[in-house]
Amino acid sequence: MASVDKALRIYLGRKAAALIDERGWSPDLFNLLLGASGGAKWLILSQLDRVLFGDFLQGGTGSLSTLGSSIGAWRHTCLAMPDPVAAIERMEEAYLDQRYSAKPDTREVSKVSLGILEHTLGRDGAEHLLQHPRVQTHIVTARGRGAAGSSSHTLLATAMGSAALSNAVSRRLLKLHFQRVMFHTGAAPAAQMRLQDFDTRCVRLEEQNLRRAIHASGSIPFVLNGERDIPGGPAGQYWDGGIIDYHFNPEQLDTDGLVLYPHFSEQLFPGWFDKFLPWRQAANHRYEQLVLLCPSAAFIDALPHGKIPDRSDFKNFGFPERLAYWKECIARGEQLAQEFAELISGNDPLAGAVVFK
């Protein structure tokens, strides 16, 4: 079992544990990288991402697919840049510097959000992502159906309430309100992406739709404007991909390799509405190829305010207080990165890991 003083928890499926025990932490064991929704929660992983994206995964020689929603998709854009660490630093810099009026509307928040995206991509970022020789990017969005595709807050509120009730009855009923549209680089999605539910549509990423697809994937209803009629995709209003794929369900993915999942929590809930339904938590132990990296409960409890950053911080703190708090969490996240670096370079590749039974 993992030591209680460790910041990083490592959870391994049985097949993952056997392969890592045999071959060590080889980046070529992994052919799928997952990235969850979570907004500001990503800041606690930014130091770990520097090691994973800028060092560990760079040592691989085979193809690597990324599947992300919302901030997970934004993080994955950094991996596809020529210098992933520099891209993470740009994203972090712009994210920390978010400033708003006392009561920002969706247009103001969207303008700032687009600025963060542009700063992250830099001048040639879109070209690098589209033409990356090894990394195939997959970005999940949720296209609203009926009232869920409305720009009217009144209609949208009604739709979201109806969607929550439908989802509580059955997750399958959420497809009445939202359709998964997955944007991908390459001529076709990677073979692992056999997401058959929610009437999934796959759309090729191109210069004309890349920014809008990434931005849509993080467009929280009532907070941002979302994106309408993205080129190449079905007509309509596109929202945050986390509505359908909040943390993803690893059992949906069909891959021969291992799945690397740096995450904010050991708990995985398939969709955003599912986080209010404890019984919907994904059964991680059933996924034998999963490698889940997340902060320990003790590490989180020791953070300022006893939690990782989240969207409520915009309401609960003024800019100076929020900035100081977030910077402290980023600094403490260095412990996660250090522990992972020590693990992959040590003599025991399973040291401190928890193997799912």
C-alpha positions in Angstrom: 0.0 0.0 0.0 1.0 3.6 -0.6 2.7 5.4 2.3 0.4 7.9 4.1 3.1 10.7 3.7 3.1 10.4 -0.1 1.6 13.2 -2.1 1.1 11.0 -5.2 -1.2 8.0 -5.3 -0.6 5.4 -8.1 -3.4 3.0 -8.9 -2.7 0.2 -11.4 -5.0 -2.3 -13.1 -3.7 -5.8 -12.9 -2.5 -6.0 -16.5 -0.8 -2.6 -16.1 0.9 -3.7 -12.9 2.2 -6.8 -14.5 3.6 -5.0 -17.6 5.2 -2.2 -15.5 6.7 -4.8 -13.1 8.2 -6.6 -16.1 9.3 -3.7 -18.3 9.5 -0.8 -16.0 8.0 2.6 -16.7 8.4 2.5 -20.5 6.5 5.3 -22.3 5.9 2.8 -25.1 3.6 0.8 -22.8 1.1 3.6 -23.1 -1.0 4.4 -26.2 -3.8 6.4 -24.7 -3.7 9.5 -22.4 -6.9 10.7 -20.7 -7.7 14.2 -19.6 -10.7 15.0 -17.4 -12.8 18.1 -17.1 -12.3 20.2 -14.0 -11.4 23.8 -14.7 -9.0 25.2 -12.2 -8.4 21.8 -10.7 -5.8 21.3 -13.4 -3.4 23.7 -11.6 -2.6 21.0 -9.0 -1.4 18.8 -11.9 0.6 21.4 -13.9 4.0 20.4 -12.3 3.2 16.7 -12.9 2.2 17.5 -16.5 5.6 19.1 -17.0 7.3 15.8 -16.2 4.8 13.6 -18.1 4.5 15.8 -21.2 7.9 17.3 -21.4 10.0 14.3 -20.4 8.4 10.9 -19.8 6.1 10.7 -22.9 8.7 12.3 -25.1 10.7 9.1 -24.8 8.1 7.0 -26.6 8.4 5.9 -30.2 4.9 4.6 -31.0 1.7 6.4 -31.6 -0.1 8.0 -28.7 -3.7 9.0 -28.7 -5.1 11.7 -26.3 -8.8 11.9 -25.3 -9.8 14.9 -23.3 -12.8 17.1 -22.4 -12.7 20.7 -21.2 -9.5 21.5 -19.4 -8.2 18.0 -20.1 -8.4 18.8 -23.9 -6.6 22.1 -23.2 -3.8 20.4 -21.4 -3.4 17.9 -24.2 -2.8 20.7 -26.7 0.4 21.4 -24.8 1.6 17.9 -25.3 1.3 18.4 -29.1 3.5 21.6 -29.1 7.2 21.5 -30.0 8.0 22.5 -26.4 5.3 21.1 -24.2 6.7 22.6 -21.0 6.8 26.1 -22.5 3.2 25.6 -23.6 2.2 24.6 -20.1 3.9 27.6 -18.7 2.0 29.9 -21.2 -1.3 28.3 -20.3 -0.6 28.6 -16.6 0.5 32.2 -16.9 -2.6 33.2 -18.8 -4.9 31.1 -16.5 -3.5 32.7 -13.4 -3.9 36.2 -14.8 -7.7 35.9 -15.3 -9.4 39.2 -14.3 -13.0 40.0 -14.5 -15.4 42.8 -13.6 -17.6 42.4 -10.5 -20.4 40.6 -12.4 -18.9 39.3 -15.7 -21.3 38.1 -18.3 -20.7 35.1 -20.6 -19.3 37.4 -23.3 -16.6 38.7 -20.9 -15.7 35.3 -19.7 -15.6 33.9 -23.2 -13.3 36.7 -24.3 -10.8 36.0 -21.5 -11.1 32.2 -22.2 -10.2 32.7 -25.9 -7.3 34.8 -24.9 -5.9 32.0 -22.7 -6.3 29.6 -25.6 -4.5 31.8 -28.0 -1.7 32.4 -25.6 -1.3 28.7 -25.0 -1.2 27.8 -28.7 1.1 30.6 -29.6 1.7 31.6 -33.3 2.0 28.1 -34.8 0.4 25.9 -32.2 -2.6 24.9 -34.4 -0.3 23.7 -37.2 1.9 21.7 -34.7 -1.2 20.0 -33.2 -2.7 19.1 -36.6 0.5 17.7 -38.0 2.1 16.1 -35.0 3.9 12.9 -36.2 3.1 10.8 -33.1 0.3 12.3 -31.0 -3.3 12.0 -32.3 -5.6 14.4 -30.5 -9.2 13.7 -29.7 -11.4 16.5 -28.3 -14.9 15.9 -26.9 -17.7 18.4 -27.0 -21.4 18.2 -26.2 -23.8 19.5 -28.8 -27.1 20.6 -27.3 -30.3 19.2 -28.6 -33.6 21.0 -28.4 -33.7 23.6 -25.6 -30.1 22.5 -24.6 -29.0 24.1 -27.8 -30.5 27.4 -27.0 -28.7 30.6 -26.3 -31.6 31.7 -24.0 -30.6 31.3 -20.4 -34.2 30.6 -19.5 -34.6 27.8 -22.0 -31.1 26.5 -21.2 -31.9 26.3 -17.5 -35.0 24.3 -18.2 -33.1 22.0 -20.5 -30.3 21.5 -17.9 -32.8 20.6 -15.2 -34.6 18.2 -17.5 -31.2 16.6 -18.5 -30.3 16.2 -14.8 -33.6 14.4 -14.2 -33.2 12.2 -17.3 -29.7 11.3 -16.3 -30.8 10.4 -12.8 -33.2 7.8 -14.3 -30.6 6.5 -16.8 -27.4 7.9 -18.1 -28.5 6.7 -21.6 -31.4 9.2 -21.5 -28.9 12.1 -21.5 -28.6 11.5 -25.2 -32.1 13.1 -25.5 -30.5 16.4 -24.6 -26.9 16.2 -25.7 -24.9 14.6 -28.5 -21.2 13.7 -28.2 -19.2 15.3 -31.1 -15.6 14.2 -31.0 -13.1 16.3 -33.0 -9.9 14.5 -34.0 -6.6 14.9 -35.9 -5.8 12.5 -38.7 -8.1 11.1 -41.3 -10.1 9.0 -38.8 -10.2 8.6 -35.0 -7.8 6.2 -33.4 -9.0 2.6 -33.1 -9.4 2.9 -29.3 -12.1 5.5 -29.7 -15.1 3.2 -30.0 -17.5 5.5 -28.2 -20.8 4.2 -29.5 -23.2 5.8 -27.1 -24.8 9.3 -27.3 -25.0 9.1 -31.1 -21.4 10.1 -31.3 -20.2 12.0 -34.4 -16.6 12.2 -35.3 -15.3 15.3 -37.1 -11.8 15.9 -38.4 -9.9 18.8 -36.9 -8.7 21.4 -39.4 -7.3 24.9 -39.2 -10.8 26.3 -39.6 -12.4 24.5 -36.6 -9.5 23.7 -34.3 -9.8 26.7 -32.0 -13.5 26.6 -31.8 -13.6 22.9 -31.0 -11.1 23.3 -28.2 -12.9 26.3 -26.9 -16.3 24.6 -27.1 -15.0 21.7 -25.1 -14.5 24.0 -22.1 -17.6 26.1 -22.5 -19.6 25.7 -19.4 -23.2 26.6 -19.9 -24.2 29.9 -18.2 -20.5 30.8 -17.7 -19.3 31.0 -21.4 -21.1 31.5 -24.7 -20.2 28.1 -26.1 -19.6 27.8 -29.9 -22.3 27.6 -32.6 -22.2 25.7 -35.9 -18.5 24.6 -35.8 -17.3 24.0 -39.3 -17.3 20.3 -40.3 -19.7 19.3 -37.5 -23.4 19.1 -37.3 -25.2 22.4 -36.9 -26.1 23.6 -33.4 -24.8 24.8 -30.1 -21.6 23.2 -28.7 -21.0 23.0 -24.9 -18.4 21.7 -22.5 -17.5 18.1 -23.3 -17.6 17.3 -19.6 -21.4 17.3 -19.6 -21.2 13.9 -21.2 -17.6 12.9 -20.5 -16.7 14.5 -17.2 -14.1 11.9 -16.1 -14.7 9.3 -18.8 -15.5 5.6 -18.2 -12.3 3.6 -19.0 -14.4 0.5 -19.7 -15.7 2.2 -22.9 -12.2 2.3 -24.4 -10.7 -0.5 -26.5 -7.0 -0.4 -26.4 -4.1 -3.0 -26.5 -1.8 -0.7 -24.6 -2.0 1.0 -21.2 -4.1 4.0 -20.4 -2.3 6.9 -18.6 -4.6 9.0 -16.5 -3.2 11.9 -14.5 -6.3 13.1 -12.6 -7.4 15.3 -9.7 -9.1 12.4 -7.7 -9.2 8.7 -7.4 -12.9 8.8 -8.0 -14.1 8.8 -11.6 -17.6 9.8 -12.6 -18.5 9.3 -16.3 -20.6 12.5 -16.8 -21.0 15.9 -15.0 -24.4 15.1 -13.7 -23.1 11.8 -12.4 -21.0 13.4 -9.7 -24.2 14.0 -7.8 -25.0 10.3 -8.0 -22.5 8.2 -6.0 -23.6 5.0 -7.5 -22.5 6.1 -10.9 -18.8 6.1 -9.9 -16.8 4.2 -12.4 -15.6 0.7 -11.2 -11.8 1.4 -11.6 -10.9 -2.1 -10.5 -12.5 -3.6 -13.5 -10.2 -1.8 -15.9 -7.0 -3.8 -16.0 -5.0 -1.4 -18.3 -5.5 1.7 -16.3 -2.7 3.7 -14.7 -4.3 6.4 -12.5 -2.1 9.1 -11.0 -3.7 11.5 -8.5 -3.0 13.5 -5.4 -3.5 11.7 -2.1 -6.2 12.8 0.4 -3.5 13.7 2.9 -1.8 16.0 0.3 -5.1 17.7 -0.5 -6.0 18.2 3.2 -2.7 19.9 3.8 -3.2 22.5 1.0 -4.4 26.0 1.7 -8.1 25.9 2.4 -7.9 22.1 2.5 -8.7 21.6 -1.2 -7.4 21.9 -4.7 -8.3 25.0 -6.8 -11.8 25.0 -8.3 -14.2 27.3 -10.0 -15.7 28.5 -6.7 -12.5 30.4 -6.1 -13.5 33.1 -8.5 -16.5 33.9 -6.2 -14.8 33.3 -2.8 -11.5 35.2 -3.3 -10.5 38.5 -4.7 -7.8 38.4 -7.4 -4.8 38.9 -5.1 -6.0 36.2 -2.7 -6.9 33.8 -5.5 -3.5 34.3 -7.2 -1.6 33.7 -4.0 -3.6 30.6 -3.2 -3.3 29.1 -6.7 0.4 29.8 -6.9 0.9 28.0 -3.6 -1.0 25.0 -4.9 1.1 24.9 -8.1 4.3 25.1 -5.9 3.1 22.2 -3.7 2.3 20.2 -6.9 6.0 19.9 -7.4 5.9 17.1 -4.9 3.7 15.1 -7.2 6.1 15.6 -10.0 9.1 14.7 -7.9 7.6 11.5 -6.6 6.7 10.4 -10.1 10.2 11.1 -11.3 11.6 9.2 -8.4 9.3 6.2 -9.1 10.1 5.8 -12.8 13.9 6.1 -12.1 13.9 3.8 -9.1 14.7 0.1 -8.7 11.1 -0.9 -7.8 8.6 0.2 -10.5 5.7 -0.7 -8.3 6.9 1.1 -5.2 4.0 2.5 -3.3 1.4 1.6 -6.0 -2.0 0.2 -5.3 -3.0 -2.6 -7.6 -6.7 -3.1 -8.3 -8.0 -6.5 -7.3 
